[in-house]
Amino acid sequence: MKNTEDIVKKIKNAMDDKKAEKIKVIYIGEISVMADYFVICSAGNSSQMEAIVDNITDELAKEHIYSAKVEGNRNSGWILMDYGDVIVHVFLREDREFYNLERIWSDGKVIDD
């Protein structure tokens, strides 16, 4: 079983492989009981958003890691994937700006590579 940081890295790489925009990792483990990390990215259109989600799913499945729940779809503008300690948010650009999770979770720590 991989540790949480390895899962975060694998998610980021899967996002990057599909040219996700503005990938951001926020550590929320000290301020929330729901998860330790949010991994957030933007997509230019719904097809790219779906490709990002599919690639994350495929890459983690290779490690036998599966999402407990997926909310939203390519037409909703926001897809949430629950991997337990890691919550993935894939947004269309305009929906990401509207919901502004980075502001809402500004007490979290942005992780830089």
JOZI-V652497 format. One record per residue. N is the residue number from 1. NEAR is the number of other ideal C-beta (glycine too) atoms within 12 Angstrom. Layout:
BEGIN
n = <N,N>
near = <NEAR,NEAR>
END
This chain:
BEGIN
n = <1,2,3,4,5,6,7,8,9,10,11,12,13,14,15,16,17,18,19,20,21,22,23,24,25,26,27,28,29,30,31,32,33,34,35,36,37,38,39,40,41,42,43,44,45,46,47,48,49,50,51,52,53,54,55,56,57,58,59,60,61,62,63,64,65,66,67,68,69,70,71,72,73,74,75,76,77,78,79,80,81,82,83,84,85,86,87,88,89,90,91,92,93,94,95,96,97,98,99,100,101,102,103,104,105,106,107,108,109,110,111,112,113>
near = <10,20,15,25,20,20,33,36,24,30,43,33,26,34,39,21,20,30,20,35,23,24,35,34,37,33,26,30,24,14,18,19,9,19,30,27,37,40,44,42,42,33,35,22,22,24,16,26,39,26,25,40,36,26,30,44,27,21,31,33,16,15,21,10,29,19,26,18,14,24,18,24,18,23,14,20,26,32,38,31,38,25,35,22,28,38,37,47,46,49,40,31,22,17,27,29,18,15,23,18,30,25,15,18,27,15,15,27,20,21,23,10,12>
END
